[in-house]
Amino acid sequence: MGGRIGRHKRVPATVSRKQAYELADFVVVTIEAEKPGTMQYLDYSLKILDSSVVYIPQTI
């Protein structure tokens, strides 16, 4: 573990299951908000059925 991503040091991150679910919710809203056009209203429901840890290394 360790190393760098650009000028930033890589450090382990720990989040609780509840925090991970909240982050997933944030990601869904962020993806929708970044789509072209002017969003005036977003009605959605996010139901998490299962969870797992996924590590995706970033190659610089």
Backbone as CSV, one residue per row, in Angstrom:
resi,resn,N_x,N_y,N_z,CA_x,CA_y,CA_z,C_x,C_y,C_z
1,MET,0.843,-1.172,0.000,0.000,0.000,0.000,0.887,1.234,0.000
2,GLY,0.383,2.321,-0.422,1.171,3.541,-0.460,1.386,3.984,-1.883
3,GLY,2.477,4.683,-2.087,2.744,5.209,-3.414,2.099,6.570,-3.599
4,ARG,2.066,7.012,-4.835,1.538,8.340,-5.127,0.632,8.292,-6.348
5,ILE,-0.299,9.189,-6.398,-1.118,9.451,-7.571,-0.808,10.895,-7.928
6,GLY,0.029,11.061,-8.945,0.502,12.407,-9.265,1.304,12.933,-8.087
7,ARG,0.941,14.095,-7.590,1.656,14.662,-6.443,0.981,14.314,-5.119
8,HIS,-0.072,13.506,-5.187,-0.832,13.163,-3.983,-0.443,11.782,-3.462
9,LYS,-0.198,11.708,-2.179,0.150,10.442,-1.542,-1.104,9.575,-1.424
10,ARG,-0.958,8.314,-1.769,-2.070,7.374,-1.625,-2.136,6.895,-0.191
11,VAL,-3.305,6.953,0.408,-3.485,6.476,1.777,-4.746,5.607,1.823
12,PRO,-4.774,4.654,2.726,-5.973,3.822,2.845,-7.184,4.657,3.266
13,ALA,-8.333,4.261,2.805,-9.577,4.937,3.191,-10.512,3.906,3.810
14,THR,-11.113,4.276,4.906,-12.062,3.390,5.570,-13.381,4.119,5.731
15,VAL,-14.447,3.486,5.302,-15.788,4.044,5.501,-16.690,2.930,6.013
16,SER,-17.658,3.313,6.786,-18.614,2.326,7.282,-19.572,1.930,6.153
17,ARG,-20.308,0.870,6.360,-21.298,0.443,5.366,-22.320,1.554,5.133
18,LYS,-22.751,2.208,6.205,-23.722,3.301,6.079,-23.141,4.442,5.255
19,GLN,-21.881,4.800,5.522,-21.229,5.860,4.752,-21.092,5.459,3.282
20,ALA,-20.784,4.192,3.021,-20.654,3.720,1.641,-21.979,3.847,0.907
21,TYR,-23.090,3.528,1.571,-24.405,3.668,0.947,-24.705,5.129,0.648
22,GLU,-24.335,6.027,1.573,-24.557,7.457,1.350,-23.686,7.956,0.192
23,LEU,-22.456,7.453,0.105,-21.577,7.839,-0.998,-22.145,7.337,-2.333
24,ALA,-22.714,6.151,-2.339,-23.327,5.623,-3.561,-24.466,6.528,-4.003
25,ASP,-25.260,6.974,-3.058,-26.354,7.891,-3.346,-25.808,9.183,-3.964
26,PHE,-24.735,9.713,-3.392,-24.102,10.933,-3.897,-23.592,10.732,-5.321
27,VAL,-22.987,9.580,-5.586,-22.452,9.298,-6.923,-23.580,9.270,-7.958
28,VAL,-24.689,8.635,-7.637,-25.823,8.575,-8.563,-26.309,9.979,-8.902
29,VAL,-26.496,10.807,-7.894,-26.976,12.181,-8.119,-25.941,12.974,-8.920
30,THR,-24.663,12.815,-8.607,-23.606,13.539,-9.322,-23.570,13.157,-10.794
31,ILE,-23.684,11.878,-11.087,-23.682,11.420,-12.482,-24.855,12.037,-13.236
32,GLU,-26.018,12.038,-12.639,-27.195,12.625,-13.288,-27.031,14.129,-13.474
33,ALA,-26.491,14.799,-12.472,-26.342,16.262,-12.538,-25.315,16.676,-13.591
34,GLU,-24.347,15.827,-13.900,-23.309,16.164,-14.868,-23.744,15.938,-16.306
35,LYS,-24.895,15.334,-16.527,-25.375,15.122,-17.894,-25.712,16.472,-18.520
36,PRO,-25.493,16.597,-19.840,-25.783,17.865,-20.512,-27.245,18.285,-20.354
37,GLY,-27.462,19.584,-20.323,-28.810,20.124,-20.167,-28.960,20.760,-18.801
38,THR,-30.115,21.293,-18.571,-30.386,21.952,-17.291,-31.359,21.097,-16.502
39,MET,-30.848,20.494,-15.433,-31.712,19.661,-14.601,-32.496,20.559,-13.653
40,GLN,-33.800,20.413,-13.674,-34.642,21.182,-12.772,-35.260,20.299,-11.697
41,TYR,-35.340,19.006,-11.976,-36.005,18.105,-11.037,-35.437,16.704,-11.216
42,LEU,-35.154,16.036,-10.126,-34.664,14.660,-10.176,-35.433,13.843,-9.151
43,ASP,-36.160,12.869,-9.631,-36.916,11.973,-8.763,-36.340,10.576,-8.967
44,TYR,-35.753,10.013,-7.927,-35.129,8.704,-8.074,-35.227,7.940,-6.768
45,SER,-35.003,6.649,-6.892,-34.961,5.782,-5.729,-33.760,4.859,-5.914
46,LEU,-32.937,4.755,-4.893,-31.760,3.895,-4.955,-31.900,2.825,-3.896
47,LYS,-31.949,1.583,-4.338,-32.062,0.461,-3.417,-30.822,-0.414,-3.598
48,ILE,-30.021,-0.502,-2.567,-28.796,-1.299,-2.626,-29.124,-2.704,-2.143
49,LEU,-28.915,-3.678,-3.016,-29.257,-5.057,-2.706,-28.076,-5.851,-2.159
50,ASP,-26.866,-5.429,-2.500,-25.680,-6.155,-2.083,-24.512,-5.181,-2.090
51,SER,-23.457,-5.522,-1.408,-22.283,-4.647,-1.407,-21.020,-5.486,-1.367
52,SER,-19.952,-4.906,-1.912,-18.640,-5.546,-1.882,-17.582,-4.459,-2.006
53,VAL,-16.357,-4.815,-1.671,-15.239,-3.886,-1.770,-14.583,-4.079,-3.131
54,VAL,-14.377,-2.974,-3.839,-13.730,-3.020,-5.150,-12.588,-2.028,-5.142
55,TYR,-11.406,-2.469,-5.523,-10.241,-1.584,-5.619,-9.909,-1.405,-7.086
56,ILE,-9.914,-0.165,-7.531,-9.589,0.135,-8.920,-8.348,1.037,-8.896
57,PRO,-7.179,0.484,-9.211,-5.974,1.318,-9.192,-5.994,2.311,-10.344
58,GLN,-5.479,3.485,-10.088,-5.404,4.521,-11.114,-3.997,4.518,-11.680
59,THR,-3.885,4.401,-12.996,-2.588,4.405,-13.649,-2.299,5.804,-14.142
60,ILE,-1.164,6.309,-13.777,-0.771,7.666,-14.204,0.263,7.545,-15.298
